[in-house]
Amino acid sequence: MKGAMPPRPFMVPGPGGPMPPRQQQFGLVETRPPLAAVLRPRFNIPGLHPSAAAAAAATGAGKIASTYDLVEPMRFLYVNVVKARDLPVSATGPIDAFVEVKLGNFKGTTAVKAASHGPSWQQVFAFSAAHLQAHVLEVAVRAKDLGGDDLVGRVGFDLAEVPVRVPPDSPLAPQWYRLETRRGEKMPHGEIMLSVWLGTQADEAFPDAWHSEAHAAAGPAAVASTRAKVYFSPKLVYLRVAAMGAQDLIPHDTSRPMSACVKLQLAGQVRRTRPGAPPGAPNPIWNEEFMFVVSEPFDEPLVITVEDRVAPGRDEMLGRIFLPLQAAMPRHDHFGKPVEPRWYNLTRPSDDPEKKEVKFASKIQIRMSLDFGYHVLDESTYYSSDLQPSSKPARKPSIGMLELGVLGARNLIPMKPKDGRTTDAYCAAKYGPKWVRTRTVLDTLNPQWNEQYTWEVFDPCTVITVVVFDNGQIGSKNGGGPDQRIGKVRIRLSTLETDRVYTHFYPLLVLHPSGLKKTGELHLAVRFTCTAWVNMMALYGRPLLPKMHYIQPIPVMQLDYLRHQAVQTVAARLSRAEPPLRREVVEYMLDVDSHMFSLRRSKANFYRITSLFYGFLAMLKWYEGIRSWRNPITTMLVHMLFLILICYPELILPTFFLYMFMIGLWNYRYRPRHPSHMDTKLSHAELTHPDELDEEFDTFPTSRPADIVRMRYDRLRSVGGRVQTVVGDLATQGERAHALLSWRDPRATAIFIFLSLVVAIVLYVTPFQVLMVITMLYLLRHPRFRSRMPSLPFNFYRRLPAKSDMLL
């Protein structure tokens, strides 16, 4: 790419040149594109008159607005077709008019307005200035129902006279233009209202415009799927339902003991209780609590059914009730009054639904609440992008801004060779509840998007996810198919320096049953800006999740189920948007299958743990060298240090923390200069055995033919998935300890080494015996003086970055 200056280890070979080592193929490539933040791009548009280019440069049109300074400017010719009036009529009445906008070989048309004297279209066309093939823009009004020449009238514009608009200028006001004949003569009737201007991708008309790059998309649905859009996840809340007991249940068959259980159903979520106790009693007691994921506007009712198990696989309904979610008590924190259970009448199958009053009815006791104090987890907590609670009053203030510039991609693999096309690529990104999707660039392996998006940041210890997909709605001979994944990039914000622009080519890697495949490189520009330094530093001592997760924790097994339901809810809601953000995109971004067993991931987590012991082994080796007098001078110095520390034990802790401070300062020279990315060596993805990949991509349950093998295989994978999670947790804790002095999170390391210096000074001036007494009194304090919330060091440690977000 022009302007890119990759560093020495990442040289990309030209055609016929030597291939780099395998590890370098999967590394980052730093670039220096001509962004508006540091350079002023030259205003040079093919087909534009030199005088117009000079005028545009004089007015500053060659410079993108400050809010759009992370992408290269792309010039577009915009045509806003508003409406027409006083059009001629045919012999049968008003014509069915539409507008055709033509510039060289590019042609776009509006929808046909049937039988109207004053049709209105309200449509914007955008022609890329890099592919202008003519000096004259032609806007023609045509009639669909006329035979032969369907031209009603036309208007021509010389591109040298087209004005230039630079945001934040107000939109250009449309004007009425008299229609002309083919010979250029003014027509006595017929006018069209439109506006024409030159602008950039920062123009507010850019997202909804018809782009000349999408001229090959057939049909309105295909054209709509190529546009850039912004989506928001639905507001998710946990619904807590407790089935306490029932009274006066009447079984259908009184000759056998009743085995009553409760079925709770909310949309596609179904939960069941165990049979009530005591068995066979008409007043069973369950005391079981379940949680569901619900989304605003809470229009789905909760269906509670009491069933009698009469035979294996056969249940008879004893009663049912439909409860609206508005009947649940909202809970925003744990300080409110406890939720009281309520009795509800059950409707039996034999009851007449038209009767308003029932003299006798079975009852069920339900406790139901909407817990707004939790954050509904739809992502893994290791690389989550949002940690805010569902309750608005409990949310933290913003501490900064995240800006992402999606510049382009290169060397993508052809995704549609059977259809005679290359790749119709688009990007999607998620941070917090906001999802963005770039426009689709058709039929190219090196797309250029140059689109910029912005998010508010509420916590620096979060991760933004960017994926690249091939648009399956374009160019497929078999109709619209699923969008195919090309690759994924994850960037942890805490590893970024503030106010610095990172521009890199990120490798796009996808695992297939045949092995690891590099599908291209994604060019991104990222900037994290902090607006509240004190609040951001204070966050490192606060809990990662809202308080309710610690005051009333949710069991791990239930969290996995709730996360699955949250992903399905988000995917279903976003797939109903227009254009839809398809389910396969949402599930890929949220890592819906990350909990499944993988022998490759298990090996990676195991070696992550073993790598943490390298420092301990190095210390043992150093001690062995001291003990064996390999270097007599060093051994003598160590003996002198031990004697000093024995004689003056109060110097032990100050020396230790001062040593931590000096190591942190020394490692500052070797701090990471690039954002983290997918590490193929850490993921054990390069040399994985094909049989292990076949196991990883196997369906669940397995597709093995033998029933016994299937049962054992599924059980092994389930147990192995739990072991994998535990091993990953252990590796994460160790890597967080290593991140204290590695400057991977510059703010956390700065806080730690500063506190180490402060502690060293305090411990130096304070008698050692006093410190020991205070420490013991603090550790052995009464439970009344303890808090159930995590301590400040624990919260700081939980926020340190690990390598879990770098795993494939």
C-alpha positions in Angstrom: 0.0 0.0 0.0 1.3 3.5 -0.8 2.9 5.1 2.2 3.3 1.9 4.1 6.8 1.5 5.7 6.9 -2.0 7.3 9.7 -2.6 9.8 12.6 -4.8 9.1 11.2 -8.2 10.3 8.0 -8.0 8.3 9.2 -7.5 4.7 6.6 -8.7 2.2 8.2 -10.4 -0.9 7.3 -9.3 -4.3 6.3 -11.7 -7.1 9.0 -14.4 -7.5 10.8 -13.3 -4.4 11.7 -15.5 -1.5 9.0 -16.4 1.0 9.5 -15.1 4.6 9.7 -17.6 7.5 6.4 -19.1 8.6 6.3 -17.1 11.9 6.8 -13.8 10.0 3.9 -14.5 7.7 1.6 -14.4 10.7 3.0 -11.3 12.3 2.0 -7.6 12.4 3.2 -5.2 9.7 3.4 -1.6 10.9 2.4 1.0 8.3 2.5 4.7 7.9 -0.4 5.6 5.7 -1.1 9.3 4.8 -3.8 9.9 7.4 -5.4 13.3 7.8 -4.2 13.4 11.4 -0.6 13.8 10.3 -0.7 14.7 6.6 -2.8 16.8 4.3 -3.6 14.6 1.3 -3.5 16.1 -2.1 -6.8 16.9 -3.7 -6.5 15.2 -7.0 -9.6 13.7 -8.6 -9.5 12.1 -12.1 -11.9 13.8 -14.4 -12.0 17.0 -12.3 -11.1 20.3 -14.0 -7.8 21.7 -12.7 -9.5 25.0 -11.7 -12.1 23.1 -9.6 -9.3 21.1 -7.9 -7.4 24.3 -7.1 -10.6 25.8 -5.6 -11.2 22.7 -3.6 -7.7 22.8 -2.2 -8.0 26.5 -1.4 -11.2 25.8 0.6 -9.7 22.9 2.5 -11.8 20.3 0.9 -8.8 18.0 0.5 -8.6 17.7 4.2 -11.0 15.3 6.0 -12.8 16.7 9.1 -11.1 16.2 12.4 -13.6 13.5 13.4 -12.5 11.4 10.3 -8.8 11.6 10.6 -7.9 7.9 11.0 -8.7 7.0 7.3 -7.5 8.1 4.0 -9.9 10.5 2.2 -11.9 9.0 -0.6 -13.6 11.4 -2.9 -17.2 10.8 -4.2 -19.5 12.6 -6.5 -22.9 12.7 -4.8 -26.2 13.1 -6.6 -29.3 13.6 -4.5 -32.5 13.0 -6.6 -35.4 14.4 -4.6 -38.5 14.7 -6.8 -40.0 15.9 -10.0 -43.1 17.9 -11.0 -45.2 18.9 -14.0 -44.1 15.8 -16.0 -45.9 15.2 -19.3 -48.6 12.6 -19.5 -49.1 9.8 -22.0 -52.3 8.8 -23.8 -53.4 6.7 -20.9 -52.7 9.2 -18.2 -49.7 10.0 -15.9 -46.5 8.1 -16.7 -44.6 5.6 -14.5 -41.5 7.7 -14.0 -38.0 6.8 -12.7 -34.6 8.5 -12.8 -31.5 7.2 -14.4 -28.1 8.7 -13.2 -25.3 8.0 -15.6 -21.6 8.8 -15.4 -19.4 7.0 -18.0 -20.0 3.3 -17.8 -21.7 3.5 -14.3 -25.4 3.8 -14.2 -27.9 3.8 -11.4 -31.7 4.0 -11.3 -34.3 4.9 -8.8 -37.5 3.0 -8.1 -40.4 3.4 -10.5 -43.2 5.7 -9.2 -46.5 4.6 -10.8 -48.9 7.1 -12.4 -47.8 10.3 -10.6 -47.5 13.9 -11.9 -45.1 14.7 -9.0 -43.1 11.6 -8.1 -40.8 11.7 -5.1 -37.7 9.4 -4.9 -35.4 10.9 -2.1 -32.4 8.8 -3.2 -28.7 9.6 -3.1 -26.1 8.2 -5.6 -22.4 8.1 -4.9 -19.8 7.7 -7.7 -16.2 7.0 -6.7 -14.0 9.9 -7.9 -11.2 7.4 -8.4 -13.1 5.8 -11.3 -14.6 8.7 -13.0 -14.8 8.0 -16.8 -16.5 11.1 -18.1 -16.6 14.9 -17.6 -20.4 15.2 -17.8 -23.0 13.8 -15.4 -26.3 13.0 -17.0 -29.6 12.7 -15.0 -32.5 11.5 -17.1 -36.1 11.1 -16.3 -37.6 8.1 -18.1 -41.0 6.4 -18.3 -41.4 2.7 -17.9 -44.7 2.4 -19.8 -43.6 4.1 -23.0 -42.6 2.2 -26.1 -39.5 2.9 -28.1 -37.7 6.0 -26.7 -38.6 6.1 -23.0 -36.7 9.4 -22.3 -38.9 12.1 -20.8 -36.2 14.7 -20.2 -32.6 15.1 -19.1 -30.2 17.4 -17.2 -26.5 17.5 -17.7 -23.8 18.7 -15.3 -20.2 19.6 -16.1 -18.0 18.2 -13.3 -15.8 21.3 -13.5 -18.7 23.3 -12.1 -19.7 20.9 -9.4 -19.3 22.5 -5.9 -17.3 20.9 -3.1 -18.8 20.3 0.3 -16.7 19.7 3.4 -18.4 18.6 6.6 -19.4 20.0 9.0 -21.0 22.3 6.4 -24.7 22.1 6.1 -26.1 19.8 3.4 -26.3 21.3 -0.1 -29.8 22.6 -0.8 -31.5 20.9 -3.8 -32.7 23.0 -6.7 -35.3 22.8 -9.5 -33.8 22.1 -13.0 -35.8 22.4 -16.2 -35.7 19.2 -18.2 -34.1 19.2 -21.7 -34.5 17.2 -24.8 -31.7 15.1 -26.4 -30.8 18.2 -28.5 -30.4 20.3 -25.4 -33.6 22.3 -25.8 -35.6 23.3 -22.8 -38.9 21.5 -22.4 -42.1 23.5 -21.8 -43.1 21.2 -19.0 -41.2 19.1 -16.5 -38.7 19.9 -13.7 -36.6 17.8 -11.4 -35.3 18.7 -8.0 -31.8 17.5 -7.2 -28.4 18.5 -5.8 -24.9 17.5 -7.0 -21.7 18.0 -5.0 -18.2 16.5 -4.4 -17.5 15.2 -0.9 -15.8 12.4 1.0 -16.8 9.4 3.0 -17.3 11.7 6.0 -20.5 13.0 4.3 -23.7 12.0 6.2 -25.2 10.8 2.9 -22.5 8.2 2.4 -23.9 5.3 4.4 -27.4 5.2 2.7 -26.2 6.2 -0.8 -26.3 3.9 -3.8 -22.6 3.3 -4.6 -21.2 2.8 -8.0 -19.0 0.1 -6.6 -22.2 -1.9 -5.9 -23.6 -1.7 -9.5 -23.1 -5.4 -10.0 -25.5 -6.3 -7.1 -28.7 -7.6 -8.5 -32.0 -6.7 -6.7 -32.8 -4.2 -3.9 -32.1 -6.7 -1.2 -28.6 -7.4 -2.5 -27.9 -3.6 -2.9 -29.1 -3.0 0.7 -26.8 -5.7 2.0 -23.8 -3.8 0.6 -24.4 -0.6 2.7 -22.6 0.4 5.8 -24.7 0.3 8.9 -24.5 0.7 12.7 -26.4 -1.7 15.0 -27.1 -1.8 18.7 -27.5 -4.9 20.8 -30.9 -5.2 22.6 -30.9 -4.4 26.3 -30.6 -7.7 28.1 -31.7 -8.4 31.6 -31.6 -11.5 33.8 -35.0 -12.7 34.9 -34.9 -14.7 38.2 -37.8 -17.0 38.8 -38.3 -19.3 41.8 -40.9 -22.0 41.9 -41.7 -22.2 45.6 -44.7 -24.6 45.8 -48.3 -25.3 44.9 -51.6 -25.9 46.6 -54.7 -28.0 45.8 -53.4 -29.7 42.7 -56.0 -32.1 41.2 -54.5 -35.1 39.3 -56.3 -36.6 36.3 -55.9 -40.1 37.7 -56.4 -40.4 41.5 -55.6 -44.1 41.6 -51.8 -43.4 41.4 -49.5 -41.0 43.3 -48.9 -37.7 41.6 -45.4 -36.6 40.5 -45.8 -32.9 39.9 -43.1 -30.7 38.4 -43.0 -27.2 37.0 -42.1 -26.3 33.4 -41.0 -22.7 32.9 -40.9 -21.4 29.3 -39.9 -18.0 28.0 -39.7 -17.9 24.2 -37.2 -20.7 23.3 -35.9 -21.0 26.9 -37.3 -24.0 28.8 -36.5 -25.1 32.4 -37.9 -27.8 34.5 -38.0 -28.5 38.3 -37.6 -31.8 40.0 -40.7 -33.6 41.2 -42.2 -31.9 44.2 -41.8 -33.1 47.8 -43.3 -35.0 49.4 -44.1 -37.3 46.5 -47.8 -37.7 45.7 -48.9 -34.8 47.9 -51.5 -32.3 46.4 -49.4 -29.4 47.9 -45.9 -30.1 46.6 -42.9 -27.9 47.4 -40.0 -27.3 45.0 -38.0 -24.3 46.2 -36.0 -24.2 42.9 -34.7 -21.0 41.3 -34.0 -20.5 37.6 -32.7 -17.6 35.5 -33.6 -16.5 32.0 -32.3 -13.9 29.6 -34.9 -11.4 28.5 -34.7 -8.3 26.3 -36.6 -5.1 26.2 -39.4 -4.3 25.5 -40.3 -7.5 27.5 -43.2 -8.5 25.2 -42.8 -12.3 25.7 -44.8 -13.7 28.6 -43.5 -16.3 31.0 -45.5 -19.6 30.6 -45.6 -21.6 33.8 -47.1 -25.1 33.5 -47.5 -27.6 36.3 -47.3 -31.2 34.9 -47.8 -34.6 36.2 -45.3 -37.3 35.0 -47.6 -40.3 34.2 -45.0 -42.3 32.2 -41.5 -41.8 30.9 -41.7 -39.1 28.2 -45.4 -38.5 28.9 -46.7 -35.6 31.0 -50.2 -34.4 31.7 -50.9 -30.7 32.3 -52.5 -29.9 35.7 -52.6 -26.1 35.3 -51.0 -23.2 33.4 -50.6 -19.5 33.8 -49.2 -16.8 31.5 -47.3 -14.1 33.5 -46.2 -10.9 31.8 -42.7 -9.8 32.6 -44.1 -6.5 33.9 -45.3 -8.5 36.9 -41.7 -9.1 38.0 -40.2 -6.8 40.6 -37.2 -4.8 39.2 -34.0 -5.0 41.3 -31.2 -2.5 40.5 -29.0 -3.4 43.5 -28.8 -5.6 46.5 -29.9 -2.9 49.0 -33.6 -3.0 48.1 -36.2 -4.9 49.9 -36.4 -8.6 49.3 -38.7 -10.0 46.6 -41.8 -11.5 48.2 -43.3 -14.6 46.6 -46.9 -14.3 45.3 -49.7 -16.8 44.7 -51.2 -17.2 41.3 -54.3 -19.1 40.1 -53.6 -21.9 37.6 -55.9 -22.5 34.7 -56.9 -26.1 34.2 -57.5 -27.6 30.7 -61.2 -28.1 31.6 -61.8 -24.5 32.7 -63.9 -22.3 30.5 -61.7 -19.4 29.3 -64.7 -17.1 28.9 -65.5 -17.2 32.6 -64.1 -14.2 34.5 -64.4 -15.7 38.0 -63.5 -19.2 39.1 -64.8 -20.5 42.4 -62.0 -23.0 42.9 -58.5 -23.0 41.3 -55.2 -24.6 42.0 -52.5 -22.2 43.1 -48.8 -21.9 42.6 -46.4 -19.7 44.5 -43.8 -17.8 42.4 -41.1 -15.4 43.2 -40.0 -13.4 40.2 -37.7 -10.4 39.7 -35.8 -8.6 37.0 -32.2 -8.2 38.1 -30.9 -5.1 36.4 -27.8 -5.0 38.7 -26.0 -7.8 36.6 -24.2 -7.5 33.4 -25.7 -10.0 31.0 -22.7 -11.9 29.6 -22.8 -12.6 25.9 -19.0 -12.7 25.5 -16.3 -14.5 27.3 -15.1 -12.5 30.3 -11.5 -12.9 29.1 -12.1 -10.7 26.1 -15.3 -8.9 26.8 -16.1 -5.5 25.3 -18.8 -4.5 27.8 -18.9 -4.8 31.6 -21.7 -2.3 32.4 -24.7 -3.4 34.4 -28.2 -3.4 32.8 -29.3 -0.7 35.2 -28.6 2.8 33.9 -28.2 4.5 37.3 -25.4 2.0 38.3 -23.3 2.5 35.2 -19.9 4.2 35.4 -19.1 7.5 33.6 -17.2 7.4 30.3 -13.4 7.6 30.7 -12.4 8.0 27.0 -13.0 7.4 23.4 -12.0 4.6 21.1 -11.6 5.3 17.4 -11.2 2.7 14.7 -10.3 3.3 11.1 -11.0 0.4 8.8 -8.6 1.3 6.0 -8.6 -1.8 3.8 -7.3 -5.3 3.3 -4.9 -7.0 1.0 -4.2 -10.5 -0.4 -7.6 -11.9 0.5 -8.2 -15.4 -0.8 -11.0 -15.9 -3.5 -14.1 -17.0 -1.7 -16.3 -17.5 -4.8 -14.1 -19.0 -7.6 -17.0 -21.3 -8.7 -19.2 -18.3 -9.3 -16.6 -16.6 -11.5 -15.9 -13.9 -8.8 -13.1 -13.2 -6.3 -14.4 -11.9 -2.9 -17.1 -9.5 -1.9 -15.6 -8.5 1.5 -17.0 -6.4 4.3 -15.8 -5.7 7.9 -17.8 -5.9 11.1 -16.7 -4.6 14.5 -18.1 -4.8 18.0 -17.3 -2.9 21.1 -19.9 -2.7 23.9 -23.5 -2.7 22.7 -22.5 -1.0 19.4 -21.9 -3.1 16.3 -20.7 -1.6 13.0 -20.6 -2.9 9.5 -18.7 -1.4 6.6 -20.0 -1.3 3.1 -19.3 -4.3 0.8 -16.6 -3.8 -1.8 -17.4 -6.1 -4.7 -15.2 -8.5 -6.6 -11.7 -7.6 -5.3 -9.0 -9.2 -3.3 -7.6 -5.8 -2.1 -10.7 -3.8 -0.9 -10.4 -0.3 0.4 -13.1 0.8 2.9 -11.6 3.9 4.7 -14.5 4.1 7.1 -14.1 5.4 10.7 -16.1 4.6 13.7 -16.2 5.8 17.3 -17.1 4.2 20.7 -17.3 5.6 24.2 -15.0 3.7 26.6 -16.2 3.0 30.1 -13.4 0.5 31.1 -10.0 0.2 29.6 -9.7 -3.5 30.4 -11.9 -4.5 27.5 -11.4 -5.8 24.0 -12.7 -4.7 20.5 -13.3 -7.4 18.0 -13.1 -6.9 14.2 -14.0 -9.6 11.7 -13.9 -9.8 7.9 -16.6 -11.7 6.0 -17.5 -12.5 2.4 -21.0 -11.3 1.5 -23.0 -14.3 0.5 -25.9 -12.3 -0.9 -23.8 -11.1 -3.9 -22.9 -13.0 -7.0 -24.1 -16.5 -5.8 -25.6 -18.6 -8.5 -27.6 -20.6 -6.0 -29.2 -17.5 -4.4 -28.3 -15.9 -1.1 -26.1 -18.2 1.0 -24.4 -17.8 4.4 -21.7 -15.2 4.7 -18.3 -16.9 4.9 -15.7 -15.9 7.5 -12.4 -14.6 6.4 -10.7 -13.8 9.7 -10.8 -12.1 13.1 -8.8 -9.5 15.0 -9.0 -8.7 18.7 -7.3 -5.7 20.3 -7.2 -5.1 24.1 -7.5 -1.5 25.0 -5.4 -1.6 28.1 -2.4 -2.5 26.0 -2.7 0.7 24.0 -1.0 3.9 24.8 -3.3 6.9 25.0 -3.5 9.4 22.2 -1.3 7.2 20.0 -2.4 6.1 16.5 -1.6 2.5 15.8 -1.6 1.5 12.1 -0.9 -2.1 11.2 -1.7 -4.9 8.9 -3.2 -7.6 11.0 -3.0 -11.2 9.7 -6.4 -12.8 9.1 -6.1 -16.4 10.2 -8.8 -19.2 10.0 -8.5 -22.7 11.2 -9.9 -25.4 8.9 -9.9 -29.2 9.2 -7.0 -29.2 6.8 -5.0 -26.9 9.0 -4.2 -23.2 9.6 -4.8 -20.9 6.6 -3.9 -17.2 6.3 -6.7 -15.6 4.4 -5.3 -12.1 4.0 -4.3 -9.0 6.0 -6.5 -6.3 7.5 -5.3 -2.7 7.6 -6.6 -0.9 10.8 -5.9 2.4 12.5 -6.7 2.5 16.2 -6.6 5.3 18.7 -7.6 5.3 22.4 -8.1 8.8 23.9 -8.5 9.2 27.6 -10.7 12.1 28.9 -10.7 11.2 32.6 -7.3 10.1 33.8 -8.2 10.0 37.5 -11.3 7.8 36.9 -9.4 5.5 34.6 -6.6 4.9 37.1 -9.3 4.4 39.9 -10.9 1.7 37.7 -7.8 -0.6 38.3 -8.9 -1.0 41.9 -12.6 -1.6 41.3 -14.3 -4.9 40.6 -14.3 -6.0 37.0 -18.0 -6.9 37.0 -21.0 -5.1 38.7 -21.4 -5.7 42.4 -24.3 -8.1 42.0 -22.0 -10.7 40.5 -20.1 -10.8 43.8 -22.9 -10.2 46.3 -25.2 -12.8 44.8 -23.0 -14.8 42.4 -24.5 -17.0 39.6 -23.2 -20.6 39.4 -20.8 -21.3 36.6 -22.9 -24.0 35.1 -25.9 -21.6 34.9 -23.7 -18.8 33.5 -22.7 -21.0 30.5 -26.4 -21.7 29.8 -27.3 -18.0 30.2 -24.5 -16.9 27.9 -25.7 -19.3 25.2 -29.2 -17.8 25.5 -27.9 -14.3 25.4 -26.0 -15.0 22.2 -29.1 -16.5 20.6 -31.2 -13.5 21.7 -28.7 -11.0 20.3 -28.3 -12.9 17.0 -32.1 -13.2 16.6 -32.6 -9.4 17.1 -29.8 -8.3 14.8 -30.8 -10.7 12.1 -34.1 -8.9 11.9 -32.5 -5.5 11.1 -32.3 -4.1 7.5 -29.9 -5.0 6.2 -29.5 -7.9 8.7 -26.4 -8.6 10.6 -26.5 -12.3 9.9 -26.4 -15.0 12.6 -23.1 -16.5 11.5 -21.4 -13.1 11.9 -22.8 -12.6 15.4 -21.9 -16.1 16.6 -18.4 -15.8 15.2 -17.7 -12.4 16.9 -19.1 -13.7 20.2 -17.2 -17.0 20.0 -20.2 -19.1 20.6 -18.2 -22.4 20.4 -15.3 -21.3 22.6 -16.3 -23.6 25.5 -16.2 -26.7 23.4 -13.3 -29.2 23.9 -10.3 -28.8 21.7 -7.1 -30.8 22.2 -5.2 -28.0 20.5 -6.5 -25.5 23.0 -5.8 -27.8 25.9 -2.2 -28.2 24.7 -1.9 -24.4 24.3 -3.1 -23.8 27.9 -0.8 -26.5 29.3 2.2 -24.9 27.7 1.0 -21.4 28.9 1.3 -22.8 32.4 4.7 -24.4 31.9 6.1 -21.2 30.5 5.2 -19.5 33.7 7.7 -21.7 35.6 10.6 -20.6 33.4 11.4 -17.7 35.7 11.4 -20.0 38.7 13.7 -22.5 36.9 16.0 -19.6 36.0 16.1 -18.6 39.7 17.0 -22.1 40.7 19.7 -22.2 38.1 21.1 -18.9 39.4 21.0 -20.2 42.9 22.8 -23.4 41.8 25.5 -21.2 40.2 25.9 -19.2 43.5 26.1 -22.3 45.6 28.6 -23.9 43.3 30.9 -20.8 43.3 31.0 -20.6 39.5 31.6 -16.9 39.8 33.4 -16.2 43.1 32.9 -12.4 43.0 29.1 -12.8 42.6 29.0 -15.4 45.3 30.8 -13.2 47.8 28.5 -10.3 47.0 25.5 -12.5 47.6 26.9 -13.6 51.0 27.5 -10.0 52.0 23.9 -9.1 51.0 22.5 -12.0 53.1 24.6 -10.9 56.1 23.2 -7.4 55.8 19.6 -8.5 55.5 20.1 -10.8 58.5 21.5 -8.1 60.6 18.9 -5.5 59.4 15.7 -7.5 58.6 13.8 -4.2 58.2 15.6 -3.8 54.8 14.2 -7.0 53.3 10.8 -5.6 52.1 12.1 -2.1 51.0 14.8 -3.9 49.0 12.3 -6.2 47.4 9.9 -3.5 46.3 12.8 -1.2 45.2 14.0 -4.2 43.2 10.5 -4.4 41.6 10.6 -0.7 40.8 14.0 -1.0 39.2 12.9 -4.0 37.1 9.8 -2.1 35.9 11.9 0.8 34.9 14.4 -1.5 33.1 11.7 -3.3 31.2 10.2 0.0 30.0 12.8 -0.1 27.3 11.5 -3.4 26.1 7.8 -2.7 26.4 5.6 -3.9 23.6 5.3 -1.4 20.8 2.5 -3.1 18.9 -1.0 -4.2 19.8 -1.5 -7.8 20.6 -2.8 -10.1 17.9 -3.5 -13.8 17.2 -0.4 -15.7 18.1 -0.2 -18.9 16.1 2.7 -20.3 18.1 0.9 -19.7 21.4 -2.3 -21.2 19.9 -0.4 -24.4 18.7 -2.2 -23.8 15.4 0.8 -24.3 13.0 1.8 -27.9 13.6 -1.4 -29.4 14.8 -2.0 -33.0 13.8 -4.9 -33.3 11.3 -6.6 -35.8 13.5 -6.7 -33.3 16.3 -8.3 -30.7 14.0 -10.8 -33.3 12.8 -11.7 -33.8 16.5 -12.0 -30.0 17.0 -14.3 -29.5 14.0 -16.4 -32.5 14.8 -20.0 -31.8 15.6 -21.5 -32.1 19.1 -22.7 -34.7 19.6 -20.2 -36.5 17.5 -20.9 -37.9 14.1 -19.1 -41.2 14.8 -21.3 -44.2 13.8 -21.0 -46.4 16.8 -23.3 -45.6 19.7 -20.9 -46.5 22.4 -18.1 -44.6 20.9 -20.4 -41.6 20.6 -21.4 -41.7 24.2 -17.8 -42.0 25.5 -16.5 -39.5 23.1 -19.1 -36.9 24.1 -18.4 -37.5 27.8 -14.7 -37.1 27.2 -15.2 -33.8 25.4 -17.5 -32.4 28.1 -15.0 -33.3 30.8 -12.1 -32.1 28.8 -13.8 -28.8 28.1 -14.0 -28.1 31.9 -10.4 -29.1 32.3 -9.4 -26.8 29.5 -11.2 -23.9 31.2 -9.5 -24.5 34.5 -6.1 -24.8 32.9 -6.8 -21.6 31.0 -7.7 -19.8 34.2 -4.5 -20.9 35.9 -2.5 -19.7 32.9 -4.3 -16.4 33.0 -3.5 -15.8 36.6 0.2 -16.4 36.1 0.3 -14.2 33.0 -1.4 -11.4 34.9 1.5 -11.6 37.5 4.0 -11.4 34.6 2.1 -8.4 33.2 2.8 -6.4 36.4 6.3 -5.3 35.1 6.1 -6.1 31.4 4.5 -2.7 30.4 1.9 -4.6 28.3 -0.7 -2.4 30.1 1.3 0.8 30.5 -1.0 2.3 33.0 -1.2 -0.7 35.3 2.6 -1.1 35.2 3.0 2.6 36.0 0.6 2.3 39.0 2.4 -0.8 40.3 6.0 0.5 40.1 4.9 3.8 41.6 3.2 2.0 44.5 6.3 -0.2 44.8 8.3 2.9 45.3 5.9 4.4 47.8 5.7 1.1 49.7 9.5 0.8 49.7 9.8 4.3 51.3 7.0 3.6 53.8 8.5 0.3 54.8 11.9 1.9 55.1 10.8 4.6 57.6 8.5 2.3 59.6 9.8 -0.2 62.2 9.6 -3.7 61.0 7.9 -4.9 64.2 5.1 -2.4 63.8 4.4 -3.5 60.3 4.2 -7.2 61.4 1.7 -6.3 64.1 -0.5 -4.3 61.8 -0.3 -7.1 59.2 -1.3 -9.8 61.6 -4.2 -7.7 63.0 -5.4 -7.0 59.5 -5.3 -10.6 58.5 -7.0 -11.9 61.7 -9.6 -9.2 61.9 -13.2 -10.1 63.0 -15.6 -11.2 60.2 -17.8 -8.1 61.0 -15.1 -5.9 59.7 -14.7 -7.9 56.5 -16.4 -7.1 53.2 -17.8 -9.6 50.7 -16.5 -7.4 47.9 -13.0 -8.2 46.5 -10.1 -6.3 47.9 -8.4 -3.5 46.0 -5.2 -5.6 45.2 -7.4 -8.4 44.0 -9.4 -6.0 41.7 -6.1 -4.5 40.4 -4.8 -8.0 39.7 -8.0 -9.1 37.8 -7.6 -6.1 35.4 -4.2 -7.0 34.3 -4.0 -8.3 30.7 -3.3 -11.9 29.9 -2.7 -13.8 26.7 -6.2 -15.3 26.5 -7.3 -12.6 24.0 -4.4 -13.6 21.7 -5.5 -17.2 21.3 -7.2 -18.3 18.2 
